[in-house]
């Protein structure tokens, strides 16, 4: 069965969810795997994230400037790395 | 459906513009749609200055209401409401709930007469989901197609007539910033107002099945977009895509990741070893001599102060500082991998491995952070939505090999396996990954058999050449952290250690002038040493460092430096290595390699540091923290004993 026919049988949301569950990590990869238009894949991903069915976390960046406020892993902008994390608050 | 008359009073804001009372009793047109599609710009274009903002009664949501003078063919004025931006009628916020309430939950006679949905032509599928939902209700709907100029620049062309036929509602192209299309929009709205309410589109889904409903809606959207819009072809595969084919493959991805990390450790240890010893000789030679001379000027050369400053602080902290070049090189190499974009691909490989062994895919984030430092890694478990996932991941984080342990790996590697130090360090990281997997599987199969998971997607950055300025800055920030730790907790630990080594237990020794075996420190260490006998390193001089390491792993090296400075006058890394080799050889009955591996495994698996325990207590509670502590010590001791007992049979 071609990717498009298979996708049509499953529905676009299920196709995207199945592709993500199979480990395809990017929109580009899902477009290639499902044959769905990029615009629809992006919209479906957004919808699944809002529905809590898919997670698109920010990758932790380097603490180049110890700008913990912009770090996705810094709760409430509080420093979390190294000695800062152990410092009394 | 009769026209809606808005009679509910709005609470005007202090910036309200007064609106003619003539708005009462007019047909109500609601302007709806996703955020950032030009809806508010359209509202302003239609209502001009004739609007007022205020909280909708009973809510904290601000709604803007205005007057739309259509001026077409003597048509009526219309009351216009700018609803809060919403992607769908399944609310995710108070704003979206208000939109849903007004459109679906109010009695029919109180709903807007017409809904104008602003649809972004450059992101049709995202905008049309709302239309798909709205069309499941009998409603008068008009689509205002915005951002068509942006769409055209991207190669997207929309046939409004075809889209109108596909959606079953009028579609009008508008450009609110240039006030284009507003007359055509007025014509379309007045025409539908004059006509009957459009019937709902037929939908056949199972009630309550959200996924099926979303599938049906997106399939409907796809059919409409297929008929009415043309998109540019997908870009050709770039060289970045070709690299990713290998970097993120389920087979070659992990191999490439392990090979990369091996090269990092190999390069780090082979480049830095000569520097390290030179630095040690500098500190134990000219610096120690200089400090002694200065103390002599103030008459303290032959006092306990000299012992504290030279044999305590300088020996302990100084030995740790000889690892600064090593840490710097490793940080530079890791920064190169991060800035190039490769580490994001490594994260994909890792997350896939998490799911393969039944752990939540998102758990890879805290675990990756743990290879830097366990403290922020445990705090990072907050990204996991489920409490059980957070506890499970927080219990696994201590088994990730933080950068503080690296200094000890290198010392042990260069001491016992000098030709293969890089391989030893690499092996410890592989063991760490294996421990995370095995302990994770153990906990999953016992405590958390049914733990949910959410598939994961990642925004992968493009591959790029690392920027020198960023590499320098990143390396300096991390080195500064390492030095701050050395200057803070290590100085404190070294001071306490020296004090314990300066207090005599037996005999007539003076304070600060105690034979090493006779000190309070040695007495305490000797009580714990037998525990490590089965693991091959039961001598107090060796095993006591693990107790000190409970405070901070960097202190392990400082502890050895101080202990051997006191016992044997050791002052350089080479001398320290020689003493360690001798003591471990004796303790292990002539099997130093097996004992060294056992020591490394224990160091990896037991409690990282007090800060980690404190953070765990805060994030997962005392009960789970104590469970984790028991788990770490049990795994560490059991594995260390097993490694030594099997290793000595093989050597």
Interface residues (C-beta under 8 A of the other chain):
Chain A: X8 X10 X11 X12 X13 X14 X17 X20 X21 X23 X25 X26 X27 X28 X30 X31 X36 X37 X38 X39 X40 X42 X43 X44 X45 X46 X47 X50 X51 X52 X53 X54 X55 X56 X57 X58 X59 X60 X61 X62 X63 X64 X65 X66 X72 X73 X74 X75 X80 X81 X82 X83 X84 X85 X86
Chain B: X87 X88 X90 X92 X123 X124 X125 X126 X129 X210 X211 X212 X214 X215 X216 X218 X219 X221 X222 X225 X231 X234 X241 X248 X250 X335 X338 X339 X344 X347 X348 X351 X352 X355 X361 X362 X365 X366 X368 X369 X372 X373 X375 X376 X379 X380 X382 X383 X385 X454 X455 X456 X457 X458 X459 X460 X461 X470 X473 X474 X477 X478 X481 X482 X484 X485 X488 X489 X611 X614 X615
